Amino acid sequence: MFPLRRNRRLRTNETMRSLIRETNITPNDFLVPLFVVEGKGVKEEIASMPNYYRYSLDLLKNEVKTLWSLGLKSVLLFVKVPDNLKDNKGTEALNPNGLMQRAIKTIKDTCPEMLIMTDVALDPYSSVGHDGIVKNGMIINDESAEVLAKMALTHAQAGADFVAPSDMNDGRTLKIRELLEQESFINTGIMAYTAKYASSFYGPFRDALDSAPVDMTDVPKDKKTYQMDFGNRIEAVRETLIDIEEGADIVMVKPGLSYLDILREIKNEVDVPVAVYQVSGEYAMIKAAAEKGWLNHDQIMLETTMAFKRAGADIITSYFAKDVVKIING
Ligand code: PBG
């Protein structure tokens, strides 16, 4: 008999296909990144991220309400820090009344059930644009981890549900967990960026926050001494297992599309939820190609989202979250 099996019977029409689809996307899959700036009435489009904006706190309230009404119930906060508040030690990151800390309170006041995660890294606060303190031409590890723990504590005190260290210094998850426990924030969780690669896909994000490493004669302009080498796979598993031992409740792979193998590998290895980050450069690439009419924006967006979930993501961090749920909500 030819052919032995007719697999095409399962693909006859959309009803049939949707009946047997292994992976489905819902609004619950998403974590929405939000960029916050000082000021009033500010909604600025990010040049390299079309249709993505930085909001001042007053307008952030409306945005959060919109997200909630779409069924998007978790946000990941980033702040753009004014230049005059930046220094090598990230002092402003610890200001209990800083922009991040106020943003957390504003969202909790506006939409108390919204789950708030916060980025914990020094780069937006650093005058040199690194995720740690720079001394003698090096990004020093242990002192940076101490500052990150203190920074995370101020986020917890302001009301953050989860803190998300995105720096890749060693031991920072442990330092954060210890300090949170010591200060009785036993329910504040940690989503650790455990497999974060030194990637050129972060370019547009660094425009969004004006956080790119600056030119210095004695310090490398890239982040390769702390973020991971993209030739490595086993190292990602090692990094992730260590972070779980140190107290990470959720682990993350970043970037997304070029690292789906890593995502699946980690999903198979660990018993905690795994997040993925479809980063700014991935967003920008799709936008640019769609603008030129070379790719179908919505179809590519849905296909990449599906790819993350199929590869094992329990949480998808994406600048497309709103656009995707508008389509799936109909
Ligand atoms: C900060 C941080 C970065 C991103 C998230 N947190 C930039 C970096 O590590 O250089 C990138 C996110 C994106 O590109 O969308 N440490």
Boltz pocket constraint, residues with backbone or C-beta under 6 A from the ligand:
constraints:
  - pocket:
      binder: B
      contacts: [[A, 119], [A, 121], [A, 123], [A, 131], [A, 166], [A, 167], [A, 201], [A, 202], [A, 203], [A, 204], [A, 205], [A, 206], [A, 223], [A, 278], [A, 279], [A, 280], [A, 281]]
      max_distance: 6.0
